[in-house]
């Protein structure tokens, strides 16, 4: 996914909707395929489709 989200919770919810979350061996949520969540700043000219988890540029 490529966009900023307002909260860490919102990132995980978007990852779940995209099918990128697995359950780890101890029952914890983990990202699929060695993906990771990294902080980023939003960009003023982002065009975000409401309900979409991606940026269109």
C-alpha positions in Angstrom: 0.0 0.0 0.0 1.2 3.4 -0.7 -0.3 6.2 1.2 -0.3 7.8 4.6 -2.9 6.8 7.2 -4.1 8.8 10.2 -3.3 6.1 12.7 -1.4 2.9 13.2 -4.8 1.1 13.6 -6.0 2.4 10.3 -2.9 1.0 8.6 -3.5 -2.5 10.0 -7.2 -2.3 9.1 -6.2 -1.5 5.5 -3.7 -4.3 5.4 -6.4 -6.7 6.6 -8.8 -5.5 3.9 -6.0 -6.1 1.3 -5.5 -9.7 2.6 -1.9 -8.9 3.8 -2.3 -10.0 7.4 -1.6 -13.5 8.7 -1.8 -14.9 12.2 1.6 -15.7 13.7 2.6 -18.8 15.7 1.6 -17.1 18.9 -1.7 -15.7 17.7 -0.4 -12.3 16.9 -1.1 -10.4 13.6 1.8 -10.3 11.2 2.2 -9.0 7.7 2.5 -11.4 4.9 5.5 -11.8 2.6 8.0 -10.0 4.9 6.1 -6.7 4.4 6.6 -3.9 6.9 4.8 -0.8 8.0 7.0 2.4 7.9 6.0 5.9 8.9 5.7 8.4 6.2 4.5 12.0 5.8 1.4 12.8 3.8 1.9 14.8 0.7 -0.5 17.8 0.1 -1.1 16.7 -3.6 -2.1 13.2 -2.7 -5.2 12.1 -4.6 -6.9 9.5 -2.4 -10.0 7.7 -3.7 -12.4 7.5 -0.7 -12.5 3.9 0.5 -9.2 3.1 -1.4 -6.0 2.2 0.3 -3.8 3.5 -2.5 -2.6 6.9 -3.8 -3.1 7.8 -7.4 -0.5 10.2 -8.9 
